[in-house]
Amino acid sequence: MDAWVTFWGWVLVIVLLVYAGLAVAITIGGFFDVKEMLTAIDEQHHTDDHEEE
């Protein structure tokens, strides 16, 4: 019975580490995506302003 407790304990630790790694990777990727989106919106806004003049 102790083997199962050890096994599931390791499975839990591994799954939590993988989840934490994915959460960090997605957060960093999302930050850069939002930054790129805001830059594109700003450039489009400036382009639209110059076309109206």
N, C-alpha and C positions, 0 to 999 in steps of 0.2 A: 504493500500500500504506500510506503514511503517513496517508492520509485515514481508513482503517479503524481504525487504532490510535487516532487522535484521536477518532473517533466512539465507539468502545467505551470509551475512557477517560472521555468525558463521560457516557455512559450509566451507567457504573459509579458515578461521582461523584453523579449525580442520584439513582440508586436508593439509594445509601447515605444520602444526605441525607433522602430520603423515609422510609426505614426508621427512621432516628434520630428524625425528627419524630413518627412514629407510635408509636415506643417510649416517647417522653416523654409524649405525649398519653394513651396507655393507662395508663402508670404513674400519672400524676396522677389520671385518672379512677378507677382502681382504688383509689387511696388514699382518695378521698372515698367510694367505695362501701363499703369496709371500715369506715370511720369511721361511716357511716350505719348499717351493719348492727350494729356493736357498740353504738351508741346505742339502736337498736330492741331489741336483746336485753336491754340494761340496763333499759330502760323496762318491757319485758315481765316481767322478773325482779322488779322492784319492784311491779308490778301483781299478780303471782301471790302475792307475800309478803303484800300487804294483803288479798287475798281469803281467805287462810287464817286470818286473825285473827278 
